[in-house]
Amino acid sequence: MDILLQQIINGLVLGSMYALIALGYTMVYGIINLINFAHGEVMMVGALTSWSIITLMQESMPGTPGYIILIIALVIACIVCATLNFAIEKVAYRPLRNSPKLAPMLTAMGMSILLQTLAMILWKPTYKSYPTLLPNTPIEVGGALISTTQVVILGFTAVSLGTLMWVVNHTKLGRAMRATSENPRVAALMGVKPDMVISATFIIGAVLAAIAGVMYASNYGTAQHAMGFLPGLKAFTAAVFGGIGNLAGAVVGAILLGLIESIGAGYIGALTGGVLGSHYSDIFAFIVLIIVLTLRPSGLLGERVADRA
């Protein structure tokens, strides 16, 4: 029972980070039918930017409380990622918006490789030890352990998701996003500016990815230029799993994916004496994805994006 509870906690933490990234995928797809394959690299830029700020602050301002350093690094990472994603949308995606769907997809893949290469040049292709800024004394919950960093991850994710849902469902920008998602041409006739809405969507997705990047690096204690590829791929899987284009589906898919991966790896590792487990955790997520898409191609909660005229 202790093993199950521990793996559930680990799965919730992992799924929370996937959810933050998956929302960026599903928001962009819901509005312009584009899979932004560079989204994982935006997360990586957020993690490495925060690492640089933390390193600089620790050297120049020793004695500053860790949580203050983390908050400052997080805010700067969000600004950098939002600016980067805004530029990516304007330079790489907007000119191809009316092109055949293959062109934007290939551009997104190329942008992913470009960002990885630029990050490798800027930050060097070495693993960076991410400082522990929060108390590392574990908290015991029913025989399982959870760290302060993991509690913060769960809290940040809950607040971020709640804020996003409020923005989408109860603000003028949210109404404009929903209208653009339904039909951008008709929305433009009603006074909505689709270009502004799409840019805002990319910015919001980038902020969520930056938060995920900082939390991911804090949880695992390391950051490097290729760190965004696999979480980005799994977050995309989670978005498809839950129903691409559906915000609630992205969250549900991400949480389930994290739980499946964590519980599967934990129990397989326990049964095989550690021979199998964490190194093979990726297969559980993709096996379940194949099964779900075979039985329900639209995902668990279905797709809510309307066909455009």
C-alpha positions as a Markdown table, in Angstrom:
| # | Residue | x | y | z |
|---|---|---|---|---|
| 1 | Met | 0.0 | 0.0 | 0.0 |
| 2 | Asp | 2.9 | 2.4 | 0.8 |
| 3 | Ile | 4.3 | 1.7 | -2.7 |
| 4 | Leu | 1.0 | 2.5 | -4.3 |
| 5 | Leu | 0.5 | 5.7 | -2.4 |
| 6 | Gln | 4.1 | 6.8 | -3.2 |
| 7 | Gln | 3.6 | 6.1 | -6.9 |
| 8 | Ile | 0.3 | 7.9 | -6.9 |
| 9 | Ile | 2.0 | 11.0 | -5.5 |
| 10 | Asn | 4.8 | 10.7 | -8.0 |
| 11 | Gly | 2.3 | 10.3 | -10.8 |
| 12 | Leu | 0.3 | 13.3 | -9.8 |
| 13 | Val | 3.5 | 15.4 | -9.7 |
| 14 | Leu | 4.6 | 14.1 | -13.1 |
| 15 | Gly | 1.1 | 14.5 | -14.6 |
| 16 | Ser | 0.9 | 18.1 | -13.3 |
| 17 | Met | 4.0 | 19.0 | -15.2 |
| 18 | Tyr | 2.7 | 17.3 | -18.3 |
| 19 | Ala | -0.6 | 19.1 | -18.0 |
| 20 | Leu | 1.1 | 22.5 | -18.0 |
| 21 | Ile | 2.8 | 21.7 | -21.3 |
| 22 | Ala | -0.1 | 19.8 | -22.8 |
| 23 | Leu | -2.4 | 22.9 | -22.4 |
| 24 | Gly | 0.0 | 24.8 | -24.7 |
| 25 | Tyr | -0.4 | 22.2 | -27.4 |
| 26 | Thr | -4.1 | 21.9 | -27.1 |
| 27 | Met | -4.8 | 25.7 | -27.0 |
| 28 | Val | -2.8 | 26.3 | -30.1 |
| 29 | Tyr | -4.3 | 23.3 | -31.9 |
| 30 | Gly | -7.8 | 24.3 | -30.9 |
| 31 | Ile | -7.4 | 27.8 | -32.5 |
| 32 | Ile | -5.3 | 27.2 | -35.6 |
| 33 | Asn | -5.1 | 23.4 | -36.0 |
| 34 | Leu | -1.3 | 23.4 | -35.6 |
| 35 | Ile | 0.8 | 21.1 | -33.5 |
| 36 | Asn | 3.6 | 23.3 | -32.2 |
| 37 | Phe | 6.3 | 20.7 | -31.9 |
| 38 | Ala | 8.7 | 23.4 | -30.6 |
| 39 | His | 6.7 | 23.7 | -27.4 |
| 40 | Gly | 8.9 | 21.3 | -25.5 |
| 41 | Glu | 11.9 | 23.4 | -26.4 |
| 42 | Val | 10.1 | 26.5 | -25.0 |
| 43 | Met | 9.9 | 24.6 | -21.8 |
| 44 | Met | 13.6 | 23.9 | -22.0 |
| 45 | Val | 14.4 | 27.6 | -22.6 |
| 46 | Gly | 12.4 | 28.4 | -19.5 |
| 47 | Ala | 14.4 | 25.9 | -17.4 |
| 48 | Leu | 17.8 | 27.1 | -18.6 |
| 49 | Thr | 16.9 | 30.7 | -18.3 |
| 50 | Ser | 15.9 | 30.2 | -14.7 |
| 51 | Trp | 19.1 | 28.3 | -14.1 |
| 52 | Ser | 21.1 | 31.2 | -15.4 |
| 53 | Ile | 19.2 | 33.7 | -13.3 |
| 54 | Ile | 19.5 | 31.6 | -10.2 |
| 55 | Thr | 23.3 | 31.1 | -10.7 |
| 56 | Leu | 23.8 | 34.8 | -11.2 |
| 57 | Met | 21.7 | 35.8 | -8.2 |
| 58 | Gln | 23.5 | 33.3 | -5.9 |
| 59 | Glu | 26.8 | 34.7 | -6.9 |
| 60 | Ser | 25.9 | 38.3 | -6.8 |
| 61 | Met | 23.5 | 38.3 | -3.8 |
| 62 | Pro | 24.5 | 35.6 | -1.4 |
| 63 | Gly | 22.2 | 35.1 | 1.5 |
| 64 | Thr | 19.0 | 35.9 | -0.5 |
| 65 | Pro | 16.2 | 33.4 | 0.5 |
| 66 | Gly | 15.8 | 30.6 | -1.9 |
| 67 | Tyr | 12.1 | 31.1 | -2.5 |
| 68 | Ile | 12.7 | 34.7 | -3.5 |
| 69 | Ile | 15.4 | 33.7 | -6.0 |
| 70 | Leu | 13.1 | 31.0 | -7.4 |
| 71 | Ile | 10.2 | 33.5 | -7.8 |
| 72 | Ile | 12.4 | 36.0 | -9.6 |
| 73 | Ala | 13.9 | 33.4 | -11.8 |
| 74 | Leu | 10.4 | 32.0 | -12.6 |
| 75 | Val | 9.1 | 35.5 | -13.6 |
| 76 | Ile | 12.0 | 36.2 | -15.8 |
| 77 | Ala | 11.8 | 32.8 | -17.4 |
| 78 | Cys | 8.1 | 33.4 | -18.2 |
| 79 | Ile | 8.9 | 36.7 | -19.8 |
| 80 | Val | 11.6 | 35.2 | -21.9 |
| 81 | Cys | 9.5 | 32.3 | -23.0 |
| 82 | Ala | 6.5 | 34.5 | -23.8 |
| 83 | Thr | 8.7 | 36.7 | -26.0 |
| 84 | Leu | 10.2 | 33.7 | -27.7 |
| 85 | Asn | 6.9 | 32.1 | -28.5 |
| 86 | Phe | 5.4 | 35.3 | -29.7 |
| 87 | Ala | 8.3 | 35.7 | -32.1 |
| 88 | Ile | 8.1 | 32.1 | -33.2 |
| 89 | Glu | 4.4 | 32.5 | -34.1 |
| 90 | Lys | 4.9 | 35.8 | -35.9 |
| 91 | Val | 8.0 | 34.8 | -37.9 |
| 92 | Ala | 7.6 | 31.0 | -38.5 |
| 93 | Tyr | 3.9 | 30.2 | -38.3 |
| 94 | Arg | 1.9 | 33.2 | -39.3 |
| 95 | Pro | 3.3 | 33.4 | -42.9 |
| 96 | Leu | 2.3 | 29.7 | -43.4 |
| 97 | Arg | -1.2 | 29.9 | -41.8 |
| 98 | Asn | -3.0 | 29.4 | -45.1 |
| 99 | Ser | -0.5 | 26.9 | -46.5 |
| 100 | Pro | -1.0 | 23.1 | -46.8 |
| 101 | Lys | -0.9 | 21.6 | -43.3 |
| 102 | Leu | 2.3 | 19.8 | -44.0 |
| 103 | Ala | 4.3 | 23.0 | -44.3 |
| 104 | Pro | 3.6 | 24.4 | -40.8 |
| 105 | Met | 4.2 | 20.9 | -39.3 |
| 106 | Leu | 7.6 | 20.7 | -40.9 |
| 107 | Thr | 8.4 | 24.3 | -39.9 |
| 108 | Ala | 7.5 | 23.4 | -36.3 |
| 109 | Met | 9.8 | 20.4 | -36.3 |
| 110 | Gly | 12.6 | 22.6 | -37.8 |
| 111 | Met | 12.0 | 25.2 | -35.1 |
| 112 | Ser | 12.3 | 22.5 | -32.4 |
| 113 | Ile | 15.7 | 21.5 | -33.8 |
| 114 | Leu | 16.8 | 25.1 | -34.2 |
| 115 | Leu | 16.0 | 26.0 | -30.6 |
| 116 | Gln | 17.8 | 22.9 | -29.3 |
| 117 | Thr | 20.9 | 23.9 | -31.3 |
| 118 | Leu | 20.8 | 27.5 | -30.2 |
| 119 | Ala | 20.4 | 26.4 | -26.6 |
| 120 | Met | 23.3 | 24.0 | -27.0 |
| 121 | Ile | 25.5 | 26.9 | -28.3 |
| 122 | Leu | 24.3 | 29.4 | -25.6 |
| 123 | Trp | 24.4 | 27.0 | -22.6 |
| 124 | Lys | 26.8 | 24.4 | -23.8 |
| 125 | Pro | 25.9 | 20.7 | -24.2 |
| 126 | Thr | 26.5 | 19.7 | -20.6 |
| 127 | Tyr | 24.1 | 18.8 | -17.8 |
| 128 | Lys | 23.6 | 21.7 | -15.3 |
| 129 | Ser | 23.0 | 21.0 | -11.7 |
| 130 | Tyr | 19.8 | 22.8 | -10.8 |
| 131 | Pro | 20.2 | 24.3 | -7.3 |
| 132 | Thr | 17.8 | 23.2 | -4.5 |
| 133 | Leu | 16.2 | 26.4 | -3.3 |
| 134 | Leu | 13.4 | 25.1 | -1.2 |
| 135 | Pro | 13.6 | 23.0 | 2.0 |
| 136 | Asn | 14.5 | 19.4 | 1.1 |
| 137 | Thr | 13.1 | 17.8 | 4.2 |
| 138 | Pro | 10.5 | 15.3 | 3.0 |
| 139 | Ile | 6.9 | 15.4 | 4.3 |
| 140 | Glu | 5.4 | 12.1 | 5.3 |
| 141 | Val | 1.8 | 11.4 | 4.0 |
| 142 | Gly | 0.4 | 8.1 | 5.0 |
| 143 | Gly | 3.7 | 6.3 | 4.8 |
| 144 | Ala | 4.7 | 7.9 | 1.5 |
| 145 | Leu | 7.1 | 10.9 | 1.2 |
| 146 | Ile | 6.6 | 14.1 | -0.7 |
| 147 | Ser | 9.1 | 16.9 | -1.0 |
| 148 | Thr | 8.5 | 20.6 | -0.5 |
| 149 | Thr | 9.3 | 21.1 | -4.2 |
| 150 | Gln | 6.7 | 18.6 | -5.2 |
| 151 | Val | 4.1 | 20.3 | -3.0 |
| 152 | Val | 4.9 | 23.6 | -4.7 |
| 153 | Ile | 4.6 | 21.9 | -8.1 |
| 154 | Leu | 1.1 | 20.7 | -7.3 |
| 155 | Gly | 0.1 | 24.1 | -5.9 |
| 156 | Phe | 1.5 | 26.0 | -8.9 |
| 157 | Thr | -0.2 | 23.7 | -11.3 |
| 158 | Ala | -3.6 | 23.9 | -9.6 |
| 159 | Val | -3.4 | 27.8 | -9.5 |
| 160 | Ser | -2.2 | 28.0 | -13.1 |
| 161 | Leu | -4.9 | 25.6 | -14.4 |
| 162 | Gly | -7.6 | 27.4 | -12.4 |
| 163 | Thr | -6.4 | 30.8 | -13.7 |
| 164 | Leu | -6.4 | 29.5 | -17.3 |
| 165 | Met | -9.9 | 28.1 | -17.0 |
| 166 | Trp | -11.1 | 31.4 | -15.6 |
| 167 | Val | -9.5 | 33.3 | -18.5 |
| 168 | Val | -10.9 | 31.1 | -21.2 |
| 169 | Asn | -14.5 | 30.9 | -19.7 |
| 170 | His | -15.0 | 34.2 | -18.0 |
| 171 | Thr | -13.0 | 37.0 | -19.8 |
| 172 | Lys | -13.3 | 38.9 | -23.0 |
| 173 | Leu | -10.1 | 37.4 | -24.2 |
| 174 | Gly | -11.5 | 33.9 | -23.5 |
| 175 | Arg | -14.6 | 34.6 | -25.5 |
| 176 | Ala | -12.5 | 35.9 | -28.4 |
| 177 | Met | -10.4 | 32.7 | -28.2 |
| 178 | Arg | -13.5 | 30.5 | -28.3 |
| 179 | Ala | -14.9 | 32.5 | -31.2 |
| 180 | Thr | -11.6 | 32.3 | -33.2 |
| 181 | Ser | -11.5 | 28.6 | -32.5 |
| 182 | Glu | -15.0 | 28.1 | -34.0 |
| 183 | Asn | -14.4 | 30.2 | -37.1 |
| 184 | Pro | -11.7 | 32.9 | -37.4 |
| 185 | Arg | -13.3 | 34.6 | -40.4 |
| 186 | Val | -16.7 | 35.0 | -38.8 |
| 187 | Ala | -15.0 | 36.1 | -35.5 |
| 188 | Ala | -13.2 | 38.8 | -37.4 |
| 189 | Leu | -16.5 | 40.1 | -38.8 |
| 190 | Met | -17.8 | 40.4 | -35.3 |
| 191 | Gly | -14.9 | 42.6 | -34.2 |
| 192 | Val | -12.4 | 40.0 | -32.9 |
| 193 | Lys | -8.8 | 40.3 | -34.1 |
| 194 | Pro | -7.7 | 36.8 | -34.8 |
| 195 | Asp | -4.0 | 37.6 | -35.1 |
| 196 | Met | -4.0 | 39.2 | -31.6 |
| 197 | Val | -5.9 | 36.3 | -30.2 |
| 198 | Ile | -3.5 | 33.7 | -31.7 |
| 199 | Ser | -0.5 | 35.7 | -30.4 |
| 200 | Ala | -2.1 | 35.8 | -26.9 |
| 201 | Thr | -2.7 | 32.0 | -27.1 |
| 202 | Phe | 1.0 | 31.4 | -27.9 |
| 203 | Ile | 2.1 | 33.7 | -25.0 |
| 204 | Ile | -0.2 | 32.0 | -22.5 |
| 205 | Gly | 1.1 | 28.6 | -23.6 |
| 206 | Ala | 4.7 | 29.8 | -23.3 |
| 207 | Val | 4.1 | 31.0 | -19.7 |
| 208 | Leu | 2.7 | 27.6 | -18.8 |
| 209 | Ala | 5.6 | 25.9 | -20.5 |
| 210 | Ala | 8.1 | 28.1 | -18.6 |
| 211 | Ile | 6.5 | 27.2 | -15.3 |
| 212 | Ala | 6.6 | 23.6 | -16.2 |
| 213 | Gly | 10.3 | 23.9 | -17.2 |
| 214 | Val | 11.3 | 25.5 | -13.9 |
| 215 | Met | 9.3 | 23.0 | -11.9 |
| 216 | Tyr | 10.7 | 20.1 | -13.9 |
| 217 | Ala | 14.3 | 21.2 | -13.4 |
| 218 | Ser | 13.6 | 21.8 | -9.7 |
| 219 | Asn | 12.1 | 18.4 | -9.2 |
| 220 | Tyr | 14.9 | 16.5 | -11.0 |
| 221 | Gly | 17.8 | 18.8 | -10.1 |
| 222 | Thr | 19.2 | 19.0 | -13.6 |
| 223 | Ala | 18.7 | 21.0 | -16.8 |
| 224 | Gln | 20.2 | 20.7 | -20.3 |
| 225 | His | 19.5 | 21.6 | -23.9 |
| 226 | Ala | 17.6 | 18.4 | -24.9 |
| 227 | Met | 15.5 | 18.2 | -21.7 |
| 228 | Gly | 12.3 | 19.4 | -23.4 |
| 229 | Phe | 12.0 | 16.7 | -26.1 |
| 230 | Leu | 10.7 | 13.8 | -24.1 |
| 231 | Pro | 8.4 | 15.8 | -21.8 |
| 232 | Gly | 7.1 | 17.7 | -24.8 |
| 233 | Leu | 6.4 | 14.4 | -26.6 |
| 234 | Lys | 4.6 | 13.0 | -23.6 |
| 235 | Ala | 2.6 | 16.2 | -23.1 |
| 236 | Phe | 1.5 | 16.0 | -26.8 |
| 237 | Thr | 0.6 | 12.4 | -26.1 |
| 238 | Ala | -1.5 | 13.5 | -23.1 |
| 239 | Ala | -3.3 | 16.1 | -25.2 |
| 240 | Val | -4.2 | 13.5 | -27.8 |
| 241 | Phe | -5.0 | 11.0 | -25.0 |
| 242 | Gly | -7.5 | 13.4 | -23.4 |
| 243 | Gly | -8.8 | 14.8 | -26.7 |
| 244 | Ile | -6.8 | 17.3 | -28.6 |
| 245 | Gly | -8.4 | 20.8 | -28.6 |
| 246 | Asn | -10.1 | 20.2 | -25.3 |
| 247 | Leu | -8.6 | 21.9 | -22.2 |
| 248 | Ala | -10.2 | 19.6 | -19.7 |
| 249 | Gly | -9.1 | 16.6 | -21.8 |
| 250 | Ala | -5.5 | 17.8 | -21.8 |
| 251 | Val | -5.5 | 18.0 | -18.0 |
| 252 | Val | -7.2 | 14.6 | -17.6 |
| 253 | Gly | -5.0 | 13.0 | -20.1 |
| 254 | Ala | -1.8 | 14.4 | -18.5 |
| 255 | Ile | -2.8 | 13.3 | -15.0 |
| 256 | Leu | -3.7 | 9.8 | -16.2 |
| 257 | Leu | -0.5 | 9.6 | -18.2 |
| 258 | Gly | 1.6 | 10.5 | -15.2 |
| 259 | Leu | -0.2 | 8.0 | -13.0 |
| 260 | Ile | 0.1 | 5.2 | -15.5 |
| 261 | Glu | 3.8 | 5.9 | -16.1 |
| 262 | Ser | 4.6 | 6.2 | -12.4 |
| 263 | Ile | 2.5 | 3.2 | -11.1 |
| 264 | Gly | 3.6 | 1.0 | -14.0 |
| 265 | Ala | 7.3 | 1.8 | -13.5 |
| 266 | Gly | 7.1 | 1.5 | -9.7 |
| 267 | Tyr | 5.4 | -1.9 | -9.7 |
| 268 | Ile | 7.4 | -3.4 | -12.6 |
| 269 | Gly | 10.6 | -2.2 | -10.8 |
| 270 | Ala | 9.4 | -3.8 | -7.5 |
| 271 | Leu | 8.5 | -7.1 | -9.2 |
| 272 | Thr | 11.7 | -7.4 | -11.1 |
| 273 | Gly | 14.0 | -6.2 | -8.3 |
| 274 | Gly | 14.9 | -3.0 | -10.0 |
| 275 | Val | 15.9 | -4.7 | -13.3 |
| 276 | Leu | 13.0 | -3.1 | -15.1 |
| 277 | Gly | 11.2 | 0.1 | -14.0 |
| 278 | Ser | 12.2 | 3.7 | -14.5 |
| 279 | His | 14.3 | 3.0 | -17.6 |
| 280 | Tyr | 11.2 | 1.4 | -19.3 |
| 281 | Ser | 8.6 | 3.8 | -17.9 |
| 282 | Asp | 8.0 | 5.4 | -21.3 |
| 283 | Ile | 6.4 | 2.3 | -22.8 |
| 284 | Phe | 3.4 | 2.3 | -20.4 |
| 285 | Ala | 2.3 | 5.7 | -21.6 |
| 286 | Phe | 2.5 | 4.9 | -25.3 |
| 287 | Ile | 0.9 | 1.4 | -24.9 |
| 288 | Val | -2.1 | 2.9 | -23.2 |
| 289 | Leu | -2.2 | 5.7 | -25.9 |
| 290 | Ile | -2.3 | 3.1 | -28.7 |
| 291 | Ile | -5.1 | 1.2 | -26.9 |
| 292 | Val | -7.2 | 4.3 | -26.3 |
| 293 | Leu | -6.8 | 5.7 | -29.8 |
| 294 | Thr | -7.6 | 2.3 | -31.3 |
| 295 | Leu | -10.9 | 2.1 | -29.3 |
| 296 | Arg | -11.6 | 5.9 | -29.3 |
| 297 | Pro | -9.7 | 7.9 | -31.9 |
| 298 | Ser | -11.0 | 11.3 | -30.7 |
| 299 | Gly | -9.5 | 10.7 | -27.2 |
| 300 | Leu | -11.1 | 10.2 | -23.8 |
| 301 | Leu | -13.2 | 13.4 | -23.8 |
| 302 | Gly | -13.5 | 13.8 | -27.5 |
| 303 | Glu | -12.6 | 16.8 | -29.7 |
| 304 | Arg | -14.5 | 20.0 | -29.2 |
| 305 | Val | -13.0 | 21.9 | -32.1 |
| 306 | Ala | -15.6 | 22.5 | -34.8 |
| 307 | Asp | -15.0 | 21.9 | -38.5 |
| 308 | Arg | -14.4 | 25.2 | -40.2 |
| 309 | Ala | -16.4 | 26.4 | -43.2 |
